[in-house]
């Protein structure tokens, strides 16, 4: 029973991480304000951590 809950939590974690990564990617390309290079670097740094989590690399 605990293995089942662990598996469900594991998949929910990946779904949530992929969802937030998608939102960040969408906002990276569709933002209206703050279009400087510094903000691109910050967005990329944050997005990379979410993508690595989805892939399974911590």
C-alpha positions, 0 to 999 in steps of 0.5 A: 500500500505504501509503495502505491502511494509513493508511486502516485506522489512520484508521478504527481511530483513530475507532473507538477514540475513539468507544469511549472517548467511549461509555464516558465517557458511560456512566460519566457517567450511571451513576456511584455515587460523586462525584456533584458538579457539578464531576465533571460538568464534568470529564466533559463537558470530556473527552467533548467532546474525544473527540466533536470527534475523532470528528466530525473537528474538532481 
